[in-house]
Amino acid sequence: MATLMLSTTLAVPVFAQTATAPYKLSVYATAPKGSSALDSIAVVDGHVFVGYGDGHLPDGSDGLNSEVVEYRMDGTIVHTYSVPGHSDGLKVDTATHLVWALQNEDANANLVIINPKTHSQKHYPFSSAVARRRLR
């Protein structure tokens, strides 16, 4: 029987639709205290990564960080990564098994590459001026 449901708070599920047999829905994991606005999900090497936007401004101009939380398949938290800005998307590089976390969909975009084995992060800010030069 397959089960999967995420919750952004301890009591409120992200979605509450019904499932057709033989499937059923149940709470898979809950957001850590202070995390909200689930945005993206990625799975790599038996771990589930969830990006939380935390209600921050979508251009990152509030200067706040969002979280990417790494869960085991049983829903327990492995690690929480702080990323600059508003969490906007997750992608897994299937060749390297690194997690790409994108932030700030409206302006001031940046990329954080997460290594799940070492928990290291590498931040790549994007400059509008640099992007315009590359497009020419």
C-alpha positions in Angstrom: 0.0 0.0 0.0 1.5 3.4 -1.0 1.2 6.4 1.2 2.4 9.9 0.9 1.1 13.2 2.3 3.1 16.3 3.4 1.9 18.7 6.0 3.0 22.4 6.3 2.0 22.5 9.9 1.4 19.8 12.5 -2.4 19.8 12.0 -3.1 21.0 8.5 -2.3 18.7 5.5 -1.1 20.3 2.2 -3.8 18.4 0.4 -6.8 16.5 1.6 -8.2 14.7 -1.4 -9.3 11.1 -1.2 -7.3 8.3 -2.8 -8.7 5.3 -4.7 -8.0 1.8 -3.4 -5.6 0.3 -3.0 -4.0 3.6 -2.1 -4.5 5.7 0.9 -3.4 9.2 2.0 -1.6 9.8 5.3 0.7 12.4 6.7 4.2 11.7 5.6 6.1 14.5 7.3 5.5 17.8 9.0 7.3 21.1 8.5 9.8 22.1 11.1 8.6 24.8 13.5 8.8 28.1 11.7 8.7 26.6 8.2 5.7 27.1 5.9 4.5 27.6 2.3 5.8 24.3 0.9 7.0 25.0 -2.6 8.9 22.1 -4.2 9.7 18.5 -3.6 12.7 16.5 -5.0 13.8 12.9 -4.2 17.3 11.6 -4.4 19.0 8.5 -3.0 16.0 7.6 -0.8 15.7 11.1 0.8 13.0 13.6 0.2 13.9 17.3 -0.1 11.2 19.9 0.5 11.6 23.6 -0.1 9.6 26.0 2.1 9.0 29.6 0.9 8.2 30.7 4.5 6.0 33.6 3.1 9.0 35.6 2.1 8.9 38.1 -0.7 9.2 36.4 -4.1 12.1 38.7 -5.2 14.1 38.2 -2.0 14.1 41.9 -1.2 13.2 41.2 2.4 16.6 39.8 2.9 15.3 36.6 4.6 16.3 33.0 4.2 14.1 30.0 3.4 14.6 26.4 4.2 15.2 23.2 2.3 14.5 20.3 4.6 15.9 16.8 3.9 13.7 13.9 5.2 14.2 10.2 5.4 11.6 8.1 3.7 10.0 7.5 7.1 9.4 11.3 7.4 12.1 12.1 10.0 14.3 15.1 9.4 17.9 14.5 8.3 19.1 18.1 7.8 17.8 21.6 7.3 19.5 23.9 4.8 19.1 27.7 5.0 19.0 29.3 1.5 19.0 33.0 0.7 15.7 34.4 -0.4 12.3 32.9 -1.3 12.4 29.1 -2.1 11.2 28.7 -5.7 12.2 25.2 -6.9 14.2 22.1 -6.4 15.9 19.9 -9.0 18.2 16.8 -8.7 21.2 16.4 -10.9 20.9 12.7 -11.6 24.6 12.5 -12.7 26.0 13.9 -9.5 23.1 13.4 -7.0 23.4 17.0 -6.0 20.2 19.0 -5.2 19.8 22.4 -6.9 17.7 24.9 -5.0 16.5 28.0 -6.8 15.3 31.1 -5.1 13.5 34.4 -5.9 11.2 33.9 -8.9 10.5 37.6 -9.4 14.0 39.1 -9.3 17.4 38.6 -7.7 17.5 34.9 -8.6 20.1 32.7 -7.0 21.0 29.0 -7.0 22.3 26.9 -4.1 23.7 23.5 -4.8 23.4 21.1 -1.9 25.5 18.0 -1.4 23.4 15.6 0.6 26.3 13.4 1.6 28.4 16.3 3.1 25.6 18.7 3.8 27.7 21.4 2.1 26.1 24.2 0.1 27.5 26.4 -2.7 25.7 29.7 -3.4 25.6 31.2 -6.9 23.9 34.6 -7.0 22.8 35.8 -10.5 23.4 39.4 -11.5 20.9 41.0 -13.9 23.8 42.8 -15.6 25.7 39.5 -16.1 22.6 37.8 -17.4 22.0 40.6 -19.9 25.6 40.3 -21.2 25.3 36.6 -21.6 22.1 37.0 -23.7 23.7 39.3 -26.2 
